[in-house]
């Protein structure tokens, strides 16, 4: 397992993880090539029920936190001087827990990535953690490591189902949720997200993890999932919408219970 130190990309990539909106927009700076410009999609599944509470700044279902798989695919774009086009990776881990010592992340990168892309991704993720400051312990926890693996993605013929597979390790198969009497999938907007501010709600038909190397495993089939396409630029990050504004923990003044602690007072 590899860890990556801060490198030449760090200053530019730190913008990628910015959280709350800033009064200084990218348009106010001298014209230059943007630090990053990334187009693609991401698919997320976790242990909570629908809808995802973390996206609306609420505590997750369990006190232990949110076990999650976050798949990201870049159709085209770059970060710093590195072309990210065609890259796919999956971040798995536990975050938002009551006890931050239990939070962790691990990264799987498609083995089609070049060494330059692989190194740049490691630097980008390191920059993300640094930019979150003390919130990194809540949002991510310890960075366990990353490695290349065979990784495939599939879009259903009707455009409403998404699958990410790492043979023998991870299976995440989803279908968009369409309410009775409706023809379009259920969507949420104004949410907290590292890649945008809206997504499509999905049913995780299958969501399993078994990694003998790291020792982590789960079966979260039938819990919660969501899908979103994105076009991420410095201008969009400067407008806010990331995780920097997240405060759903007692450390930041939220004394409310985790969902599993809620009590039914009906008699």
Buried (B, 14 or more C-beta within 10 A) or exposed (E): EEEBEEBEBBEBBBBBBBBEBBEEEBEEEEEEEBBBBBBBBBBBBBBBEBBBBBBEBBBBBBBBBBBBBBBBBBBEBBBBEBBBBBBBBBBBBBBBBBEBEBBBBBBBBBEEBEEEBBBBBBBBBBBBBBBBEEBBBBBBBBBBBBBBBEBEBEEEEEEBBBBBBBEEBBBBBBBBBBEEEEEEBBBBEEBBBBBBBBBBBBBBBBBBBBBEEBEBEBEBBEBBBBBBBBBBBBEBBBBBBBBBEBEBBEEEEBEEEBBEEEEEEEE
